Amino acid sequence: MSETIAYIMMTVGVLFDLLGCVGLVRLPDVYNRLQAATKCVTLGTCMILLGVFVLTGFTAMGIKALICMFFILITNPTSAHALARGSHKAGVPLWPGSVIDEYQEIQEKKS
């Protein structure tokens, strides 16, 4: 039973990773692409690693999967935030269909 659950979790994780890759290719600007890459790939990779943990249990491989999952949950959103902030400060334009730029409004209020 736990093998079936593990394989389902890994399949869902691969599907989320696939959707993140499609979003990375199809979305119009760097900010939307970061959104797709960060959310989908973080969730997908964590689901794969959680499936590995369920499959292997508290073995060396299972503990390593949990540790990797922890580091992905910490580093992926942080790096995406740094990339988005750096892109904004470098002057990378938003997609013309973007409705609001809250970061720009905050910067204008500080000035």
C-alpha positions in Angstrom: 0.0 0.0 0.0 2.8 2.5 0.9 4.5 1.7 -2.4 1.4 2.7 -4.3 1.1 5.9 -2.4 4.8 6.6 -3.0 4.5 6.1 -6.7 1.3 8.3 -6.9 3.2 11.0 -5.0 6.2 10.8 -7.4 3.9 10.9 -10.4 2.1 14.0 -9.1 5.5 15.5 -8.5 6.7 14.8 -12.0 3.4 16.3 -13.4 4.0 19.5 -11.3 7.6 19.7 -12.6 6.3 19.3 -16.1 3.7 22.1 -15.7 6.4 24.3 -14.2 8.6 23.7 -17.3 5.7 24.4 -19.6 5.1 27.7 -17.7 8.7 28.5 -17.9 8.6 28.3 -21.7 5.1 29.8 -22.3 4.7 32.7 -19.9 5.5 36.2 -21.2 8.0 37.8 -18.9 10.7 36.9 -16.3 8.4 37.6 -13.4 5.7 35.3 -14.5 8.2 32.7 -15.4 9.8 32.9 -12.0 6.3 32.4 -10.5 5.7 29.2 -12.5 9.2 27.8 -11.9 9.2 28.5 -8.2 5.8 27.3 -7.2 5.4 24.3 -9.5 9.0 23.0 -9.3 9.2 23.5 -5.6 6.0 21.6 -5.0 6.8 19.0 -7.6 10.3 18.2 -6.4 9.2 18.1 -2.8 6.4 15.6 -3.8 9.0 13.4 -5.6 11.3 13.5 -2.6 8.4 12.8 -0.2 7.5 9.9 -2.3 11.1 8.6 -2.1 10.9 8.9 1.7 7.6 7.0 1.8 9.0 4.3 -0.4 12.3 3.9 1.5 11.3 4.9 5.1 13.9 6.0 7.7 16.9 4.7 5.8 19.9 6.8 4.7 18.2 7.5 1.4 14.9 8.5 3.1 16.7 10.9 5.5 18.6 12.4 2.6 15.4 13.0 0.7 13.9 14.8 3.7 17.1 17.0 4.0 17.0 17.8 0.3 13.3 18.6 0.6 14.0 21.0 3.5 16.8 22.8 1.5 14.6 23.1 -1.6 11.8 24.6 0.5 14.2 27.2 1.9 16.4 28.0 -1.1 14.0 28.0 -4.1 11.6 30.8 -3.0 14.6 32.8 -1.7 16.5 32.6 -4.9 13.4 33.4 -7.0 12.8 36.5 -4.8 16.4 37.6 -5.3 16.2 37.1 -9.1 12.9 39.0 -9.3 14.2 41.9 -7.2 17.5 42.0 -9.2 15.6 42.0 -12.4 13.3 44.8 -11.3 16.3 46.9 -10.1 18.1 46.3 -13.4 15.1 47.6 -15.2 13.7 44.5 -16.8 10.2 45.6 -18.0 7.0 43.9 -16.9 4.7 42.3 -19.5 2.5 45.1 -21.0 -0.6 43.1 -19.8 0.5 43.4 -16.1 -2.0 45.2 -14.0 0.0 46.4 -11.1 3.6 46.8 -9.9 3.5 46.9 -6.1 7.3 46.9 -5.7 7.5 50.1 -7.8 4.8 51.7 -5.7 6.6 50.8 -2.5 9.8 52.3 -3.8 8.1 55.5 -4.8 6.6 55.9 -1.3 10.0 55.5 0.3 11.4 58.3 -1.9 
